[in-house]
Amino acid sequence: MTDRPHVSVATVVKEWGRIGCIGFGGPPTHIALLRQLCVDRRKWLDGKAFEDAVAACNLLPGPASTQLAIFCAWHVRGRLGALAGGIAFIVPGLVVILALATLFLAGSPPPWVAGAGAGAGAAVAAVAVHAGAGLIPASWQRATSRPRRMRWVGYLLAGLAAAATVGPWLVLVLLGCGLIEVTTQRVRARTGTANAHVPLPVLAAATGAGGGVLLSLAWVALKVGALSYGGGFVIIPLMQADAVDRYHWMTDGQFLNAVALGQITPGPVVQTVAVVGYAAAGIGGGVLASAIAFSPSFAFVLLGAHRFDRLRGNPGVRAFLDGAGPAAIGAILGSAIPLALALAEPWQYAVLAGAAVLLLALRRGVVTTLLAAAAVGISLALAGAPLPT
């Protein structure tokens, strides 16, 4: 790492807040903006240090671009900077998504609002496939031998099947695939290193019987923040199972709206959990869900940023991600199945097909595609087309 520069907290809040306001498009946009700020414009980090930070954050569970933002702020201003920068990065998107949640989750929204939500929500399954497909090449290249590639396919299929069928237990499948790969690599390398220790997060929380809405919401948010290997879409099946099927805080249509809002607002995609929190317990629930979901990211950086170089070189961590990573990609792809099944009107399937063409064939951006789908939904709603309830 380069020497830590002297940067004021006010500068951190200003610059990271700016990225939080204009960071439409998810992690690729966030990483590009952070690199432009920290490497190209301000030269607070050199290019290699920044790429190492990106790699280390991708080894951690949770939203990687948020952890990268917190890490860069830690690098320029220590722990106070990490707190200030991380909050400044997260809050703009939180404010926007909660404001939109009050509109889209209203009991009787205007027809154009309901149409926009139904249209954008219809495209979400295509966005999930697009997100998963984009992660496949780099992950496949890391499987350098035939046995590893066979296991890679198995992990991918396991994650896909779990996301499509057993949403609440998806986390166990991801952890299981990671541990299988760790065990396999340890057995093969037993004559070599005996140093492959895997620091997995241990979650000591439970919903409890009769624990109340806030306790249940806190547990859902913690799972989102601490176990989302591979990006925000990994936790979509888990959130859908909890928010719609288990706790009944939302309908399928409202959940699709929540996922779409998480994609079109600036800042981290994991902000979707704030909409779930709003549906469960109003504005306070949305703020609580967001705070809990992002707390593991702050903890990982505040407690372990000085060990990121060692994290990258830890063979146990890399082995775990060799198993959990493909399973997470499979989970992202598999999440498209329950998302598509949640559609209620025939015209929504036509919107889904159009979104798939825009994203996968014409390679248009996610935000552009969702806005186009919302526009179609508005037009159809105003023309009297039936809307999902």
PETAGI-V698533 format. One line per field, one symbol per residue. phi: phi as a letter, one per 40 degrees, with the letter a starting at -180 (. if undefined). A space follows every 10 residues. Layout:
# PETAGI-V698533
phi: ???
This chain:
# PETAGI-V698533
phi: .cccccbccc cccccccccc cbcchgddcc cccccdccbc ccfcbcdccc cccdcccccc chcccccccc ccccccagcc cccccccccc cdcccccccc ccccbcdbcd dccccccccc cccccccccc ccccccdccc ccccbcdccc cdcccccccc ccccbbdcbd dccccccccc cdccccccbd cbcbbccbcc cbbbaacgcg cgcccccccc cccccbbccg hccccccccc ccccccbfca cdcccdcccc ccccccgccc ddcccccccc agddcccccc cccccccccd cccbdcbccc cccccccccd cccccccccc cccccccccc cccbbdcccc cccccccccc ccfccccdcc cccccccccc cccgccbcc
